[in-house]
Amino acid sequence: MKPYRTSVEIIAEILKIANGGNVTMTKIMYSAFLNYFQLKEYLPMLTKRDLLSYNADTRTFKTTEKGLMLLETYNLLVDLMLKKNEKI
């Protein structure tokens, strides 16, 4: 079981999983270690903010360009924080 994660960490994980596209809800749920209720909270929020796109025909999700930019920024911040902690 994963330790407590912030919503930002969960969002980054979902965007990472959906990067490449054609990812089902079930794949996101199991890969991100989320329950159904958490998934039903995050997926609509991410699609509404244009970070994820949903294909109704295939019932799959894909990280959008905006989502990829957010994920890249998140990864840069994590790297900076880890490097800063190493110096202390």
Buried (B, 14 or more C-beta within 10 A) or exposed (E): EEEEBEEEBBBBBBBBBBEEEEBEBEBBBEBBEBEEEBBEBBBEBBBEEEBBBBEEEEEBBBBBEBBBEBBEEBEEEEEEEEEEEEEE
